[in-house]
C-alpha cells in the first residue's frame, strides 16, 4: 500500500543467525547440562561426616553439598541451558531481562517468607536487661543483658542416646538407656521449682549446670540440695559462657544473699572467647549472607525436611575406608561406649604455654576476676568447679596408638597435622594443660577448685556410664558423681 511502513522485526527477535553460530550455541547449551550433572558424581567424605555426627543425604552427600547441587548448581545449569537456547531466536537484552526478573522474583519471595517466619518464630531463650541497671558513659545496653529461658515453662521429652544422623557408625553401638526428661523453669526463667528470695548456694554454668538431657531432680545442683539439705538455686543456662556467668552472678545471684557461689567451667566451650557466642539462645555470631542463611527459619525447615526425607535412604550402605576408625571408635570402656569428636581430642594436644597465650584464655580471665571481685565485695565464698570433656576422661582410660589417632584427627581438616608420633606425644604431654591453668589461677587467689576427673574416671572403670555415648553431656549417673563431690566439699 502506498505510504505504508514495512513491518519491523517482532520485539525481542532479530535476523536469523548464521548456522555456525546457531550450532555453537546449541553445543554450548548441552555442554552446560553435562557440566551441571558432573558434580552429582562427587560424593562427600562419609567417614568424616559420621565422626562429626553430620547428616548424610541419599547415603552420599553432606547436607550443604546436596543443597548446593539441588538448589544452585543444577538450577543454574538449567537456566543457562534455557538462556543459550533462547539466544538462537531472541536478543541478548530479552534473555537477560527475563533471567534478572526470575532472580529478583525468587529473591523477593524468599525474603518475604523468611521475614514473616522470623517474626512468628519463638525462642526457648531470651536475653533481657538486668533489672534496675543504669547505663554508664561508654557502656552499651548489651552489657546489661543476661541469658535465661522463658519463665514458668515446662518441657517434657524422652531423650534417646543414639546418633542423630541415620547414616552413622556401622552397627550403631548402643548408647545410654532412654531418659524421660522434665525441664521446669521458675518465674525468673531458670531451672528451679520456685523463684526463691534467698538461697544458701547459687550454681552458675552452662548446660552441664542447667542439666542437659536429665530431669529436674537429676541435675547436680538439685542433687546437691537433696544431699546437703541446703537451698541451692540453679542459675545455669545452656549455651552460657563466663561473661554471662559474671553478669548473672551480679544481677540475680548476689541479690539472693548466698553464702557460696559455685561456678562450673566447661573445659571446651568456656574457653573459646566471649565473642564466639551471642544472641538469644547463645547461638554463634554470624554475619552477612552466611549469617542470614544459618539463622533463617526457611533454611532450617528446608534442611530438616531434606534430612527427614533423604537421610534414611541408603543409610546402611557400606562405608569405604572406615576400618581405620571403626577399629576403635566409639571407645569401649567396661562395656560402655563413648563416641568422641576430633576437635575435642585435638584440643588436648595444646600445650599449657599456648593455652595461656590463647585468646580463649586471656579473654576469659577478666570475667573470672570479675566474679572473684564481686563475691569478695559481697562476702560470698566463690568456688570454681571443672567439667572435663568426654574426650579427656575417655582418653585417659584408653590406649590410643599414634596412627589411628592421627587418622581420626585428620578427619577434622583444620589445617595440617604434625606426624602421627609427634601428635601422639603432644596429646600425652599436654592433656592436663587447661585444668592445670585454671587450678593455678584459683590457687593464686585462694579460690577453692573442685575437680571431678578422678571420680568420673573411677565410675567409668566400675562400668558406670557417666557421659552419653553420642552426646557430650553427663548422664544422670555422671550428674550424681559430680553432685557427691560437691556435697562432700560443702560438708
C-alpha positions, 0 to 999 in steps of 0.5 A: 500500500502506498505510504505504508511502513514495512513491518519491523522485526517482532520485539525481542527477535532479530535476523536469523543467525548464521548456522555456525553460530546457531550450532555453537550455541546449541553445543554450548547449551548441552555442554552446560547440562553435562557440566551441571550433572558432573558434580552429582558424581562427587560424593562427600567424605562419609567417614568424616561426616559420621565422626562429626555426627553430620547428616548424610543425604541419599547415603552420599552427600553432606547436607550443604553439598546436596543443597548446593547441587539441588538448589544452585548448581543444577538450577543454574545449569538449567537456566543457562541451558534455557538462556543459550537456547533462547539466544538462537531466536531472541536478543541478548537484552530479552534473555537477560531481562527475563533471567534478572526478573526470575532472580529478583522474583525468587529473591523477593519471595524468599525474603518475604517468607523468611521475614514473616517466619522470623517474626512468628518464630519463638525462642526457648531463650531470651536475653533481657536487661538486668533489672534496675541497671543504669547505663554508664558513659561508654557502656552499651545496653548489651552489657546489661543483658543476661541469658535465661529461658522463658519463665514458668515453662515446662518441657517434657521429652524422652531423650534417646542416646543414639546418633542423630544422623541415620547414616552413622557408625556401622552397627550403631553401638548402643548408647545410654538407656532412654531418659524421660526428661522434665525441664521446669523453669521458675518465674525468673526463667531458670531451672528451679521449682520456685523463684526463691528470695534467698538461697544458701548456694547459687550454681552458675554454668552452662548446660552441664549446670542447667542439666542437659538431657536429665530431669529436674531432680537429676541435675547436680545442683538439685542433687546437691540440695537433696544431699546437703539439705541446703537451698541451692538455686540453679542459675545455669543456662545452656549455651552460657559462657563466663561473661554471662556467668559474671553478669548473672552472678551480679544481677540475680545471684548476689541479690539472693544473699548466698553464702557460696557461689559455685561456678562450673567451667566447661573445659571446651566451650568456656574457653573459646572467647566471649565473642564466639557466642551471642544472641538469644539462645547463645547461638554463634555470631554470624554475619552477612549472607552466611549469617542470614542463611544459618539463622533463617527459619526457611533454611532450617525447615528446608534442611530438616525436611531434606534430612527427614526425607533423604537421610534414611535412604541408603543409610546402611550402605557400606562405608569405604575406608572406615576400618581405620576408625571403626577399629576403635571408635566409639571407645569401649570402656567396661562395656560402655561406649563413648563416641568422641569428636576430633576437635575435642581430642585435638584440643588436648594436644595444646600445650599449657604455654599456648593455652595461656597465650590463647585468646580463649584464655586471656579473654576469659580471665577478666570475667573470672576476676570479675566474679572473684571481685564481686563475691569478695565485695559481697562476702560470698565464698566463690568456688570454681568447679571443672567439667572435663570433656568426654574426650579427656576422661575417655582418653585417659582410660584408653590406649590410643596408638599414634596412627589411628589417632592421627587418622581420626584427627585428620578427619577434622581438616583444620589445617595440617597435622604434625606426624602421627608420633609427634601428635601422639606425644603432644596429646600425652604431654599436654592433656592436663594443660587447661585444668592445670591453668585454671587450678593455678589461677584459683590457687593464686587467689585462694579460690577453692577448685573442685575437680571431678576427673578422678571420680568420673574416671573411677565410675567409668572403670566400675562400668558406670556410664557417666557421659552419653555415648553420642552426646557430650553431656553427663548422664544422670549417673555422671550428674550424681558423681559430680553432685557427691563431690560437691556435697562432700566439699560443702560438708 
